[in-house]
Amino acid sequence: MSERETGGRAKLQKIEQAKRAVTPLVGFLKNAAKQSSLSRAERLRIVNQSLLVLEMNYVHLPLKRAMHAVDPIQRLRLLKFRLETADSALESGMQFHQRMLEVFASLRDLHTLYLLPDPFKSHTAFLPLLIEQYFEKQGQKLSEKFLVTRMVDDFVKPNAGPG
């Protein structure tokens, strides 16, 4: 048999090997907040383009409005109004992106995506552990359970306990 790991364990081994390039989430978010500063004009351009795409080209909009009780056009118009009001303070770039993600996610359609700019699109978040599924028989029923089977050593705090 081969000594090489496959599947989830192989991915975990690759993470262990690449741990030099790992940035803790707190540090990444601080740097991302500094890098994701959009001007009012840039935000308005994004909102206007989104309105154009959804109002003029998205044929499933009436269906999505009826099925999911959402109105992304109204949400984008409200966001546009807030941006055009000169005396209103600008929210952070991350909050703006969060609003845009919420608008597009409300459509529940893989054809309408809002993709984040750098540094978000070039990074991946992960948990430094491997979770595996197993089943336990309880009477006549099978009960689904999950178990942490592996952890990346450098991410485990000493004396953290079994929890």
C-alpha contacts under 8 A as a table, 3 or more apart, distances in Angstrom:
res1	aa1	res2	aa2	distance
5	E	9	R	6.08
5	E	10	A	5.02
6	T	9	R	6.02
6	T	10	A	4.79
6	T	11	K	7.80
7	G	10	A	5.43
7	G	11	K	6.61
8	G	11	K	5.12
8	G	12	L	6.29
8	G	130	L	7.14
9	R	12	L	4.98
9	R	13	Q	6.24
9	R	130	L	7.41
10	A	13	Q	5.04
10	A	14	K	6.32
11	K	14	K	5.08
11	K	15	I	6.34
12	L	15	I	5.03
12	L	16	E	6.27
12	L	128	P	7.73
12	L	129	L	7.47
12	L	130	L	7.23
12	L	152	V	7.32
13	Q	16	E	4.97
13	Q	17	Q	6.28
14	K	17	Q	5.05
14	K	18	A	6.22
15	I	18	A	5.07
15	I	19	K	6.05
15	I	152	V	7.84
16	E	19	K	5.38
16	E	152	V	6.11
16	E	153	D	7.98
17	Q	20	R	7.75
18	A	21	A	5.89
18	A	22	V	7.19
19	K	22	V	5.11
23	T	27	G	6.58
23	T	28	F	6.20
24	P	27	G	5.50
24	P	28	F	6.28
25	L	28	F	5.02
25	L	29	L	6.07
25	L	125	A	7.86
26	V	29	L	5.31
26	V	30	K	6.36
27	G	30	K	5.23
27	G	31	N	6.32
28	F	31	N	5.23
28	F	32	A	5.97
29	L	32	A	4.93
29	L	33	A	6.00
30	K	33	A	5.23
30	K	34	K	6.57
31	N	34	K	5.21
31	N	35	Q	6.30
32	A	35	Q	5.01
32	A	36	S	5.87
32	A	119	P	6.24
32	A	120	F	7.51
33	A	36	S	5.40
33	A	37	S	7.08
33	A	92	S	7.58
33	A	93	G	6.85
33	A	94	M	6.43
34	K	37	S	6.44
35	Q	119	P	7.53
36	S	93	G	5.29
36	S	94	M	6.75
36	S	118	D	7.93
36	S	119	P	8.00
37	S	92	S	7.11
37	S	93	G	5.11
38	L	42	E	5.96
38	L	43	R	6.35
38	L	93	G	5.97
39	S	42	E	5.19
39	S	43	R	6.31
40	R	43	R	5.17
40	R	44	L	6.15
40	R	83	L	6.52
40	R	90	L	7.52
41	A	44	L	5.06
41	A	45	R	6.19
42	E	45	R	5.09
42	E	46	I	6.38
43	R	46	I	5.15
43	R	47	V	6.25
43	R	83	L	7.65
44	L	47	V	5.09
44	L	48	N	5.96
44	L	80	K	6.39
44	L	83	L	6.70
44	L	84	E	7.83
45	R	48	N	5.12
45	R	49	Q	6.05
46	I	49	Q	5.24
46	I	50	S	6.14
47	V	50	S	5.04
47	V	51	L	6.15
47	V	76	L	6.38
47	V	79	L	7.61
47	V	80	K	6.43
48	N	51	L	5.06
48	N	52	L	6.18
48	N	80	K	7.68
49	Q	52	L	5.01
49	Q	53	V	6.18
50	S	53	V	5.15
50	S	54	L	6.14
50	S	76	L	7.79
51	L	54	L	5.28
51	L	55	E	5.73
51	L	56	M	7.99
51	L	73	I	6.44
51	L	76	L	6.72
51	L	77	R	7.85
52	L	55	E	5.38
52	L	56	M	5.60
52	L	57	N	7.38
53	V	56	M	5.67
53	V	57	N	5.21
53	V	58	Y	6.40
54	L	57	N	5.72
54	L	58	Y	4.83
54	L	61	L	7.24
54	L	73	I	7.26
55	E	58	Y	6.38
55	E	61	L	7.91
55	E	73	I	7.19
58	Y	61	L	5.82
59	V	62	P	7.47
60	H	63	L	5.30
60	H	64	K	6.10
61	L	64	K	5.09
61	L	65	R	6.04
62	P	65	R	5.11
62	P	66	A	6.26
63	L	66	A	5.19
63	L	67	M	5.98
64	K	67	M	5.09
64	K	68	H	5.71
64	K	69	A	7.39
64	K	70	V	7.15
64	K	107	L	6.05
65	R	68	H	5.66
65	R	69	A	5.05
65	R	70	V	4.98
65	R	71	D	5.96
65	R	107	L	7.99
66	A	69	A	5.44
66	A	70	V	7.58
68	H	106	S	7.75
68	H	107	L	7.52
70	V	106	S	6.66
70	V	107	L	7.41
71	D	74	Q	5.53
71	D	75	R	6.55
72	P	75	R	5.00
72	P	76	L	6.12
72	P	103	V	5.51
72	P	104	F	7.35
72	P	106	S	7.34
72	P	107	L	7.62
73	I	76	L	5.14
73	I	77	R	6.13
74	Q	77	R	5.01
74	Q	78	L	6.13
75	R	78	L	5.17
75	R	79	L	6.24
75	R	103	V	7.01
76	L	79	L	4.99
76	L	80	K	6.06
76	L	103	V	7.51
77	R	80	K	4.92
77	R	81	F	6.10
78	L	81	F	5.03
78	L	82	R	6.29
79	L	82	R	5.16
79	L	83	L	6.29
80	K	83	L	5.05
80	K	84	E	6.11
81	F	84	E	5.09
81	F	85	T	6.20
82	R	85	T	5.29
82	R	88	S	6.78
83	L	86	A	7.12
83	L	88	S	7.37
83	L	90	L	7.43
85	T	88	S	5.70
91	E	95	Q	6.17
91	E	96	F	6.59
92	S	95	Q	5.20
92	S	96	F	6.37
93	G	96	F	5.06
93	G	97	H	6.27
94	M	97	H	5.12
94	M	98	Q	6.12
95	Q	98	Q	4.94
95	Q	99	R	6.27
96	F	99	R	5.19
96	F	100	M	6.36
97	H	100	M	5.05
97	H	101	L	6.07
97	H	116	L	7.22
98	Q	101	L	5.06
98	Q	102	E	6.18
99	R	102	E	5.09
99	R	103	V	6.32
100	M	103	V	5.16
100	M	104	F	6.43
100	M	114	Y	6.92
101	L	104	F	5.36
101	L	105	A	5.88
101	L	113	L	7.96
101	L	114	Y	5.87
102	E	105	A	5.03
102	E	106	S	6.00
103	V	106	S	5.37
103	V	107	L	7.27
104	F	107	L	5.60
104	F	108	R	7.47
104	F	112	T	6.36
104	F	113	L	6.10
104	F	114	Y	6.30
105	A	108	R	5.39
105	A	109	D	7.37
105	A	113	L	7.49
107	L	112	T	7.58
109	D	112	T	5.71
109	D	113	L	7.76
110	L	113	L	6.38
115	L	121	K	7.56
116	L	120	F	6.01
116	L	121	K	5.83
117	P	120	F	5.97
117	P	121	K	5.76
118	D	121	K	5.25
118	D	122	S	6.13
119	P	122	S	5.64
119	P	123	H	6.66
120	F	123	H	5.57
120	F	124	T	7.89
121	K	124	T	7.90
128	P	151	M	5.77
128	P	152	V	5.32
128	P	155	F	6.60
129	L	148	V	6.77
129	L	149	T	7.56
129	L	150	R	5.51
129	L	151	M	4.18
129	L	152	V	6.13
130	L	148	V	5.75
130	L	149	T	5.78
130	L	150	R	5.09
130	L	151	M	6.36
131	I	146	F	6.46
131	I	147	L	5.53
131	I	148	V	4.49
131	I	149	T	6.00
131	I	150	R	7.45
132	E	146	F	5.61
132	E	147	L	5.43
132	E	148	V	6.43
132	E	149	T	6.64
133	Q	144	E	7.13
133	Q	145	K	5.83
133	Q	146	F	4.55
133	Q	147	L	6.48
134	Y	144	E	6.09
134	Y	145	K	5.30
134	Y	146	F	6.07
134	Y	147	L	7.65
135	F	142	L	6.03
135	F	143	S	5.41
135	F	144	E	4.67
135	F	145	K	5.73
136	E	142	L	5.55
136	E	143	S	5.10
136	E	144	E	6.57
136	E	145	K	7.14
137	K	140	Q	7.02
137	K	141	K	5.85
137	K	142	L	4.52
137	K	143	S	6.07
138	Q	141	K	5.34
138	Q	142	L	6.00
138	Q	143	S	6.58
139	G	142	L	7.96
148	V	151	M	7.62
151	M	155	F	7.68
151	M	156	V	7.18
152	V	155	F	5.76
152	V	156	V	6.88
153	D	156	V	5.52
154	D	157	K	7.84
156	V	160	A	7.59
157	K	160	A	5.55
160	A	163	G	7.31
